[in-house]
Amino acid sequence: MDDDVLRRTALFETHRALGARIVPFGGFEMPVQYAGILAEHDAVRHRAGLFDLSHMAQFELRGDDVAAWADALTVNHVATMKPFQARYNIFTNAAGGAHDDVIFYRLPDRWLLIVNAANAGKMWAHLATHAAGDVRLTNRHGEDALIAIQGPLSAAMLAPLVDGDIAAMKYYTCIETTIGGVRGVVGRTGYTGEDGFELFVPGEAAVGLWDALLHANRAAGLAPCGLGARDVLRLEAGMPLYGHELDETITPLQAGLPWAVKLAKPDFVGKAALEAQASAGDFARIVGLRLDGRVPARAGYRVRFDGVDVGEIRSGSIAPAVGNASIATALVAAPAATVGTRLGVEVRGTEHDATVVNLPFYKRG
């Protein structure tokens, strides 16, 4: 396939019929917004939003050696996962940088691995190159669908379509069940900072499931949502976006994810580098910034401390859930990373004052 040819999810025509603005993203034509980012953000924070995430890569992992094999390639534990658990993890390179951040879902007979769309090709090659022993890989990217329903009303809205007690599910667990009459996987996971679920179904079932959810719940406030609202929601919730808060040169420790790095594991790719980084403690790191004014900070803007360049903005937005403040993440030198430190952000030649604050910016009550 020509790398320049954009793919379409099973829901592409549905998005177009709903009036979505379509943009290229991760190799697919994806909806960036429908009614608008602010309206969609409001729906997720107060009611519920519906997202097509079928551009994300889904890989199936089977075989007796998957757990030990994956443990050796990632920073978090895989082998300790029990059936129907989900777990955030990061594949690292020898220097400790991130190949990708992912989620493992453990099912009784297989593992489901969800990979960022932009990294699908890279990660498939990485897994295939390192496959050893009884490890069998299946690439479902673009074949199976992923629909997310996120927000405080998501459980009530989804429950009538699921053959199972989703209200009893704990965060970061999953079940195999019937969803809208089709077999699939329901995970109580998400990327918005709200309660919610992610639904993994065959591609041919996506339109029926999407339509059923929207038809039954639109009057109660369920709204189709695009990637624009999703990015604001995840930033408010302090969740990293690959290519911004994580990349091949930014380690999980720098990204503020030490809880995911299990240095007690016997060995994994990048362990020595991460141990050395943790021991030294002098590394540049991701911090949260709140700007004094409403000027939005954009990725790549320079950050200064006492007039000295100490880093750059990695993500930024006006944050409706934080009083419409201008918020950002920045990768800055260690001396500039203490909460309460006053920094300057250069925006089009003018320096704007900002304060280092705790992440996340927003946490649901």
RODO-2510 file (C-alpha; in nm, 4 decimals, decimal comma):
residues 365
     n   res          X          Y          Z
     1     m     0,0000     0,0000     0,0000
     2     d     0,1185     0,3509    -0,0833
     3     d     0,2162     0,5203     0,2439
     4     d     0,0638     0,8467     0,1164
     5     v    -0,2833     0,6961     0,0647
     6     l    -0,5076     0,7753     0,3612
     7     r    -0,7208     0,4935     0,4974
     8     r    -1,0780     0,5193     0,6233
     9     t    -1,2377     0,3544     0,9241
    10     a    -1,5669     0,1668     0,8939
    11     l    -1,7381     0,4788     1,0306
    12     f    -1,6053     0,7264     0,7741
    13     e    -1,9347     0,7739     0,5864
    14     t    -2,1198     0,8013     0,9178
    15     h    -1,8902     1,0860     1,0249
    16     r    -1,9411     1,2628     0,6952
    17     a    -2,3197     1,2262     0,7219
    18     l    -2,3027     1,3839     1,0698
    19     g    -2,1236     1,6865     0,9278
    20     a    -1,7810     1,6129     1,0742
    21     r    -1,4775     1,8092     0,9642
    22     i    -1,2361     1,5438     0,8376
    23     v    -0,8558     1,5710     0,8630
    24     p    -0,5606     1,3368     0,8054
    25     f    -0,4435     1,1742     1,1282
    26     g    -0,2271     0,8667     1,1853
    27     g    -0,2661     0,7581     0,8245
    28     f    -0,6476     0,7805     0,8313
    29     e    -0,9138     1,0361     0,7410
    30     m    -1,0557     1,1151     1,0847
    31     p    -1,3164     1,3531     1,2329
    32     v    -1,1530     1,6430     1,4172
    33     q    -1,4859     1,7972     1,5225
    34     y    -1,8611     1,7919     1,4635
    35     a    -2,0533     2,0664     1,6512
    36     g    -1,7250     2,2161     1,7715
    37     i    -1,4512     2,1390     2,0202
    38     l    -1,6065     2,3352     2,3086
    39     a    -1,9488     2,1713     2,2711
    40     e    -1,7943     1,8259     2,2461
    41     h    -1,5675     1,8892     2,5453
    42     d    -1,8730     1,9978     2,7459
    43     a    -2,0606     1,6810     2,6501
    44     v    -1,7798     1,4560     2,7761
    45     r    -1,7220     1,6442     3,1014
    46     h    -2,0943     1,6635     3,1919
    47     r    -2,2785     1,3924     2,9987
    48     a    -2,1037     1,1658     2,7472
    49     g    -1,9213     1,1716     2,4173
    50     l    -1,8820     0,9100     2,1440
    51     f    -1,5462     0,8689     1,9673
    52     d    -1,4299     0,6637     1,6701
    53     l    -1,0820     0,5387     1,7585
    54     s    -1,0636     0,2705     1,4918
    55     h    -0,7462     0,4284     1,3537
    56     m    -0,5634     0,2938     1,6588
    57     a    -0,3745    -0,0293     1,5852
    58     q    -0,5033    -0,3505     1,7390
    59     f    -0,2595    -0,6422     1,7606
    60     e    -0,3497    -0,9882     1,8918
    61     l    -0,0784    -1,1737     2,0812
    62     r    -0,1090    -1,5488     2,1390
    63     g     0,1175    -1,8171     2,2791
    64     d     0,2621    -1,9473     2,6034
    65     d     0,5613    -1,7135     2,5928
    66     v     0,3800    -1,3816     2,5356
    67     a     0,3917    -1,2661     2,8983
    68     a     0,7661    -1,3182     2,9493
    69     w     0,8467    -1,1890     2,6001
    70     a     0,6457    -0,8687     2,6452
    71     d     0,7899    -0,8153     2,9935
    72     a     1,1380    -0,8000     2,8398
    73     l     1,0348    -0,5258     2,5950
    74     t     0,8336    -0,2967     2,8249
    75     v     0,8810    -0,0988     3,1466
    76     n     0,5661    -0,2133     3,3298
    77     h     0,4687    -0,5636     3,4410
    78     v     0,2926    -0,7838     3,1878
    79     a     0,3319    -1,1332     3,3355
    80     t     0,1552    -1,0356     3,6587
    81     m    -0,1642    -0,9405     3,4734
    82     k    -0,4669    -1,1584     3,5420
    83     p    -0,7340    -1,2425     3,2837
    84     f    -0,9639    -0,9450     3,2186
    85     q    -0,7110    -0,6897     3,3432
    86     a    -0,5924    -0,3946     3,1335
    87     r    -0,2619    -0,2177     3,1927
    88     y    -0,0834     0,0885     3,0580
    89     n     0,2703     0,0187     2,9400
    90     i     0,5573     0,1638     2,7380
    91     f     0,7907    -0,0065     2,4913
    92     t     1,1366     0,1481     2,5296
    93     n     1,4588     0,1606     2,3293
    94     a     1,8071     0,0922     2,4647
    95     a     1,8454     0,4550     2,5768
    96     g     1,5168     0,4407     2,7683
    97     g     1,3248     0,6515     2,5151
    98     a     0,9719     0,5490     2,4232
    99     h     0,8930     0,3539     2,1077
   100     d     0,5252     0,3889     2,2020
   101     d     0,2882     0,3941     2,4966
   102     v     0,0247     0,1228     2,4754
   103     i    -0,2440    -0,0662     2,6632
   104     f    -0,2424    -0,4426     2,7121
   105     y    -0,5762    -0,6189     2,7637
   106     r    -0,5382    -0,9734     2,8950
   107     l    -0,8068    -1,2161     2,7830
   108     p    -0,8258    -1,5893     2,8704
   109     d    -0,6843    -1,7104     2,5374
   110     r    -0,4950    -1,4075     2,4060
   111     w    -0,3717    -1,0549     2,4669
   112     l    -0,5027    -0,7466     2,2905
   113     l    -0,2409    -0,4746     2,2420
   114     i    -0,3535    -0,1225     2,1465
   115     v    -0,0900     0,0918     1,9769
   116     n    -0,0972     0,4561     1,8671
   117     a    -0,2036     0,4922     1,5046
   118     a     0,1021     0,6934     1,3978
   119     n     0,3283     0,4221     1,5404
   120     a     0,1415     0,1222     1,3964
   121     g     0,3972     0,0370     1,1297
   122     k     0,6945     0,0974     1,3543
   123     m     0,5492    -0,1085     1,6367
   124     w     0,4405    -0,3980     1,4158
   125     a     0,7950    -0,4187     1,2764
   126     h     0,9387    -0,3967     1,6290
   127     l     0,7197    -0,6797     1,7577
   128     a     0,7755    -0,8992     1,4540
   129     t     1,1522    -0,8477     1,4673
   130     h     1,1708    -0,9454     1,8331
   131     a     0,9169    -1,2303     1,8303
   132     a     1,0676    -1,5431     1,9825
   133     g     0,9466    -1,8704     2,1261
   134     d     0,5737    -1,9389     2,1344
   135     v     0,4615    -1,5893     2,0384
   136     r     0,2122    -1,5525     1,7547
   137     l     0,1148    -1,2063     1,6283
   138     t    -0,1925    -1,0977     1,4319
   139     n    -0,2268    -0,7456     1,2936
   140     r    -0,5926    -0,6286     1,3110
   141     h    -0,5134    -0,2651     1,2289
   142     g    -0,7915    -0,1137     1,0212
   143     e    -0,9974    -0,4346     1,0321
   144     d    -1,1453    -0,4265     1,3813
   145     a    -1,3153    -0,1147     1,5129
   146     l    -1,2703     0,0742     1,8396
   147     i    -1,5488     0,2979     1,9678
   148     a    -1,5159     0,4890     2,2960
   149     i    -1,7978     0,6292     2,5061
   150     q    -1,6660     0,8682     2,7698
   151     g    -1,8293     1,0789     3,0389
   152     p    -2,0242     1,0557     3,3659
   153     l    -2,3346     0,9110     3,1935
   154     s    -2,1447     0,6579     2,9832
   155     a    -2,2197     0,3527     3,1996
   156     a    -2,5923     0,4212     3,2038
   157     m    -2,5998     0,4859     2,8293
   158     l    -2,3967     0,1781     2,7346
   159     a    -2,5504    -0,0747     2,9775
   160     p    -2,8646    -0,1592     2,7747
   161     l    -2,6495    -0,2708     2,4805
   162     v    -2,4089    -0,4927     2,6752
   163     d    -2,4723    -0,8454     2,7972
   164     g    -2,2904    -0,7983     3,1284
   165     d    -2,2782    -0,5825     3,4394
   166     i    -2,0533    -0,3030     3,3200
   167     a    -2,1372    -0,0881     3,6245
   168     a    -1,9543    -0,3443     3,8396
   169     m    -1,6372    -0,3276     3,6280
   170     k    -1,3363    -0,1654     3,7909
   171     y    -1,1165     0,0886     3,6158
   172     y    -0,8657    -0,0805     3,3830
   173     t    -1,0524    -0,4088     3,3564
   174     c    -1,2228    -0,5666     3,0561
   175     i    -1,4826    -0,8294     2,9687
   176     e    -1,5609    -1,0379     2,6623
   177     t    -1,9317    -1,0209     2,5923
   178     t    -2,2036    -0,9294     2,3445
   179     i    -2,2208    -0,5584     2,2542
   180     g    -2,5202    -0,4553     2,0481
   181     g    -2,5711    -0,8169     1,9466
   182     v    -2,2082    -0,8714     1,8385
   183     r    -1,9249    -1,0414     2,0260
   184     g    -1,6560    -0,8019     2,1386
   185     v    -1,4449    -0,6701     2,4246
   186     v    -1,5461    -0,3908     2,6630
   187     g    -1,2673    -0,2128     2,8512
   188     r    -1,3268     0,0373     3,1305
   189     t    -1,0511     0,2548     2,9965
   190     g    -1,0227     0,5900     2,8235
   191     y    -0,8202     0,8979     2,7397
   192     t    -1,0349     1,1845     2,8655
   193     g    -1,0038     1,1935     3,2452
   194     e    -1,3680     1,0846     3,2780
   195     d    -1,5323     0,7506     3,3450
   196     g    -1,5901     0,5606     3,0251
   197     f    -1,5552     0,2499     2,8137
   198     e    -1,3759     0,1394     2,5002
   199     l    -1,5531    -0,1102     2,2754
   200     f    -1,3594    -0,3469     2,0484
   201     v    -1,5787    -0,5017     1,7786
   202     p    -1,5404    -0,6302     1,4204
   203     g    -1,5272    -0,3506     1,1660
   204     e    -1,8517    -0,4586     1,0029
   205     a    -2,0358    -0,4078     1,3346
   206     a    -1,9124    -0,0513     1,3926
   207     v    -2,1864     0,1432     1,2133
   208     g    -2,4680    -0,0512     1,3799
   209     l    -2,3195    -0,0068     1,7267
   210     w    -2,2444     0,3650     1,6762
   211     d    -2,5938     0,4311     1,5432
   212     a    -2,7602     0,2339     1,8236
   213     l    -2,5736     0,4269     2,0925
   214     l    -2,6396     0,7645     1,9337
   215     h    -3,0058     0,6940     1,8553
   216     a    -3,0826     0,5787     2,2101
   217     n    -2,8906     0,8500     2,3924
   218     r    -2,8652     1,1659     2,1866
   219     a    -3,1668     1,3195     2,3624
   220     a    -2,9898     1,2562     2,6943
   221     g    -2,6815     1,4440     2,5775
   222     l    -2,4590     1,1888     2,4040
   223     a    -2,2607     1,3722     2,1360
   224     p    -2,0290     1,2506     1,8588
   225     c    -1,6831     1,3850     1,9334
   226     g    -1,3684     1,4323     1,7301
   227     l    -0,9958     1,4312     1,7866
   228     g    -0,9874     1,8022     1,8723
   229     a    -1,1956     1,7639     2,1877
   230     r    -1,0089     1,4457     2,2752
   231     d    -0,6770     1,6302     2,2733
   232     v    -0,8039     1,9058     2,5051
   233     l    -0,9618     1,6487     2,7380
   234     r    -0,6458     1,4374     2,7645
   235     l    -0,4276     1,7449     2,8203
   236     e    -0,6488     1,8669     3,1055
   237     a    -0,6250     1,5165     3,2540
   238     g    -0,2439     1,5219     3,2293
   239     m    -0,2270     1,2236     2,9932
   240     p     0,0718     1,2059     2,7572
   241     l     0,0370     1,2154     2,3796
   242     y     0,3032     1,0294     2,1863
   243     g     0,5144     1,2700     1,9863
   244     h     0,4606     1,5401     2,2479
   245     e     0,5138     1,4262     2,6094
   246     l     0,6768     1,0984     2,4969
   247     d     0,8964     1,0061     2,2022
   248     e     1,2101     0,8118     2,1131
   249     t     1,4220     1,0658     2,3061
   250     i     1,1888     1,1302     2,6020
   251     t     1,1869     0,8547     2,8636
   252     p     0,8940     0,7539     3,0852
   253     l     1,0801     0,9052     3,3814
   254     q     1,1114     1,2379     3,2016
   255     a     0,7433     1,2193     3,1063
   256     g     0,6396     1,1960     3,4723
   257     l     0,5450     0,8285     3,4571
   258     p     0,7759     0,6687     3,7180
   259     w     0,4832     0,4618     3,8501
   260     a     0,4856     0,2676     3,5224
   261     v     0,8587     0,1919     3,5335
   262     k     0,9264    -0,1271     3,7290
   263     l     1,3015    -0,1208     3,7796
   264     a     1,2693    -0,4290     4,0024
   265     k     1,1917    -0,6408     3,6967
   266     p     1,4865    -0,8730     3,6180
   267     d     1,5561    -0,7057     3,2834
   268     f     1,3948    -0,5164     2,9988
   269     v     1,5119    -0,3072     2,7052
   270     g     1,6347     0,0271     2,8358
   271     k     1,6479    -0,0761     3,2019
   272     a     2,0143     0,0189     3,2536
   273     a     1,9623     0,3619     3,0993
   274     l     1,6532     0,4267     3,3103
   275     e     1,8305     0,3126     3,6280
   276     a     2,1157     0,5532     3,5551
   277     q     1,8722     0,8361     3,4818
   278     a     1,6758     0,7720     3,8015
   279     s     1,9963     0,7614     4,0041
   280     a     2,1332     1,0869     3,8632
   281     g     1,8014     1,2698     3,8961
   282     d     1,9238     1,5672     3,6917
   283     f     1,7212     1,5016     3,3773
   284     a     1,4927     1,7407     3,1922
   285     r     1,1297     1,6570     3,2614
   286     i     0,7715     1,7274     3,1652
   287     v     0,5929     1,9823     3,3847
   288     g     0,2533     2,1465     3,3817
   289     l     0,2349     2,5202     3,3160
   290     r    -0,0463     2,7658     3,3749
   291     l     0,0013     3,0917     3,1873
   292     d    -0,1045     3,4166     3,3505
   293     g    -0,3092     3,5297     3,0513
   294     r    -0,5254     3,3654     2,7875
   295     v    -0,2599     3,3467     2,5155
   296     p    -0,2379     2,9807     2,4090
   297     a     0,1019     2,8123     2,4224
   298     r     0,1845     2,5914     2,1243
   299     a     0,4224     2,2991     2,0845
   300     g     0,7751     2,4205     2,0172
   301     y     0,7469     2,7580     2,1912
   302     r     1,0579     2,8290     2,3987
   303     v     1,0502     2,8354     2,7799
   304     r     1,2851     3,0515     2,9888
   305     f     1,3873     3,0631     3,3537
   306     d     1,5503     3,3849     3,4764
   307     g     1,6096     3,4825     3,1145
   308     v     1,7824     3,1553     3,0257
   309     d     1,6350     2,9098     2,7740
   310     v     1,5464     2,5930     2,9714
   311     g     1,3140     2,3996     2,7410
   312     e     1,0082     2,4049     2,5180
   313     i     0,6326     2,3638     2,5177
   314     r     0,5160     2,0129     2,4227
   315     s     0,1356     2,0634     2,4291
   316     g    -0,0900     2,3601     2,5001
   317     s    -0,4538     2,4660     2,4963
   318     i    -0,7182     2,6833     2,6528
   319     a    -0,8753     2,4560     2,9172
   320     p    -1,2532     2,4860     2,9657
   321     a    -1,2425     2,2592     3,2726
   322     v    -0,9754     2,4775     3,4354
   323     g    -1,1566     2,8082     3,4217
   324     n    -1,0622     2,8621     3,0562
   325     a    -0,7009     2,9076     3,1619
   326     s    -0,4154     2,8704     2,9163
   327     i    -0,2405     2,5469     3,0139
   328     a     0,0556     2,3617     2,8697
   329     t     0,3095     2,0908     2,9239
   330     a     0,6759     2,1724     2,8805
   331     l     0,9981     1,9735     2,8803
   332     v     1,2312     2,1794     3,0999
   333     a     1,5625     2,1433     3,2789
   334     a     1,5439     2,0037     3,6320
   335     p     1,6166     2,3360     3,8122
   336     a     1,3114     2,4900     3,6430
   337     a     1,0737     2,2033     3,7219
   338     t     0,9729     2,2734     4,0833
   339     v     0,6041     2,3451     4,1383
   340     g     0,5554     2,7189     4,1934
   341     t     0,8532     2,8221     3,9805
   342     r     0,7856     3,1249     3,7620
   343     l     0,8851     3,0769     3,3977
   344     g     0,8472     3,2702     3,0732
   345     v     0,6981     3,1339     2,7515
   346     e     0,7947     3,3067     2,4283
   347     v     0,4859     3,3542     2,2105
   348     r     0,5551     3,5230     1,8770
   349     g     0,8452     3,7214     2,0134
   350     t     0,6821     3,8229     2,3426
   351     e     0,7541     3,6518     2,6737
   352     h     0,4450     3,5584     2,8764
   353     d     0,4598     3,4680     3,2451
   354     a     0,3675     3,1165     3,3576
   355     t     0,3808     2,9075     3,6742
   356     v     0,4810     2,5431     3,7122
   357     v     0,1795     2,3558     3,8539
   358     n     0,0962     2,0015     3,9539
   359     l    -0,0359     1,7567     3,6965
   360     p    -0,3081     1,6721     3,6175
   361     f    -0,4685     2,0101     3,5626
   362     y    -0,8125     1,8498     3,6011
   363     k    -0,9307     1,5535     3,8061
   364     r    -1,2907     1,4378     3,8107
   365     g    -1,4612     1,4559     4,1463
***
